[in-house]
Amino acid sequence: MAQERISIVTDEISQELDTVSRFLQEHDVRTVEIRTVGGKRVPEIDRGIWEDMKNRLSQEGWRILALSAGTFKGHHSDRERARRELSETLPETICRANEVLAEYIITFGFMAEADDEPPGHVVESLRLAAELCRDGGVALLLENEPGSYADTGERTRRLLDMVNHPNIFANWDPCNSNVFDDPRGLAESARALGSYIKHVHVKDGAPVPGSAFARYGPISTGRLGWGEHLRVLKEMGYRGCFGIETHFEPLYESSSELLSELRSLLAEIDFRGNAE
């Protein structure tokens, strides 16, 4: 699997590094995304745990693809939170990213009322974040999230175009777009993002009435249509990783199941032949 392009979010396995390590070895995965470890989110992860993880990079061959500090997940009206995230959280996360040679930092697009247009301060905050990341030698990925200015692929593309900075791209999460049972609509959403997509999160589920978030489960019982969507991404020339983001318990076993399903689908359409 030398050309395999699969990663997994650490806390979709466990908060304990020994358990994460066992999973990676058991399933022959080496690429990970760091979100929370030891119950704390980057960059607040305890220094001892962080140093342990850094040692595993050389000892066990881990590759850190991305860090997710949860910046800009608050409501757009909370200007003080955004200021803190720009002045404290993001610079600290950039330092952590450089320590582990991470390629990306993942951010979000501010929570908002449905169909609102992004105000100037939202656009400027993302532009400043992209600039900070560029100066720190890491790319910024905007992840689509239900209830935010970046929810669907189309609205995420609009926000990226408004930011208009060469160092901000997309972390495409099809399940977060809430386009279920509509392969054509989901394909259009991904194509709207086009070459902005540098990373893809993989989870599946079914819509929950009255909720912006799905009920998550295996690909085999989900209603996203991953088989067809992978073909769309291949036709688009996507060359990044597919990051497992399980979201359903029990995490260790469920992540194993999701990983097996994804590998089968990728092999079925020979996606690895399209890898960098």
KEDREN-832970 format. One record per residue (C-alpha): x, y, z. Coordinates in steps of 0.1 Angstrom, whole numbers, plus 5000, padded with zeros to 4 digits. Layout:
XYZ
...
***
This chain:
500050005000
502950234993
500850484974
497850464997
496450815006
494550745038
494850925071
492850915103
492051175130
493751055162
490751105185
488550895162
490650605176
491450715211
492650995234
495550765244
498650755222
499450395229
495950295216
496450515185
499850355179
498350005182
495650095156
498050245132
500349945133
497449695132
496049855101
499249975084
498350345085
501050605091
499350935083
497351115110
495551435118
495851585153
492751725169
492551625205
494851395225
494651335263
491351525263
492751855251
492652005217
495752125198
497452365207
496552295244
497651935244
499851865274
503551915265
504551575278
501951405256
503051625227
506751525231
505751155233
503851205200
506851375184
509051085194
506650845176
507251035143
510850905141
510350585161
507150455144
507150655112
504150865118
503351145093
501351435106
499151565078
497151835096
496352005129
492752115138
492552375166
488852445160
489352805150
486453005138
483852755150
482153025171
479353255160
480553535137
479253795161
481753685188
484453925176
486553885208
486753505203
487953555167
490553805179
491853565204
492053285179
493953505155
496353645181
496853335203
495353005192
496453015155
500053135161
500552855187
499052605164
501452715136
504352655160
503052315168
502552245131
506152335124
507352105152
505751805136
506151915099
502451925094
501252035059
497952185069
496052365096
492252315094
489852595102
486152665099
483952935085
482053085115
478552985126
475753195111
472053215105
470853025074
471553195041
473353485056
476053645034
479553655050
480254005065
483554175060
485054085093
484553715086
486353745052
489053955068
489653705097
490053425072
492353635051
494553715081
494553355091
495753255056
498453515058
499653395092
499853045080
501653135049
504253325070
504553015091
505052785062
501852585064
498652595042
495252675057
492252455049
488652575053
486452285063
482752295055
480552265085
476752265089
475452595102
478452795091
479153025062
481052735047
478452455047
477852335012
480552314985
478952604967
478952834998
482452725008
483652814973
481953154975
483653225008
487053114995
486653334965
485853634988
488953565009
490953554977
494253444992
496753204976
497253015009
493752905017
492152585003
489352345012
489052045035
486051885018
483651695041
480851565019
478851435049
478951785065
477251925034
474051735043
473451625007
472151275011
470451044985
471451294958
474651184940
474351444913
473851734938
476851614959
478951594928
477951944919
478952064954
482351904951
482952034915
482052384928
485152364950
487252204922
491052244927
490552414961
490152064976
493351954992
491951705017
488751505021
487151375053
485451045052
482350965073
478850855064
475350855079
471750955075
469951285080
468251345114
464951545113
465451875130
469251845133
472051995112
474151685119
473751335106
473351005125
476750855117
477550495108
479250265084
479450345047
477450025040
474450175058
475050535050
473150745025
475950965011
476850744982
480650714987
481250474958
479850714933
481451024950
484850874949
484550824912
483651194909
486651294929
488851074907
487451234876
488151574891
491851474894
491851484932
495251384946
495051434983
494451215013
491151065025
490951125062
488850885083
486551085107
484450805121
482050985146
480350675159
481050435188
482850215196
485550425180
488350175176
486149905161
484150155140
487250315126
488549975116
485249905098
485250245081
488850205070
488149865055
485149995036
487050285022
489950065011
487649834993
485950124975
489350284965
490649944952
487349894933
487950204912
491750194913
491950534930
495550484941
496750504905
495750874908
497850944938
500851174938
***
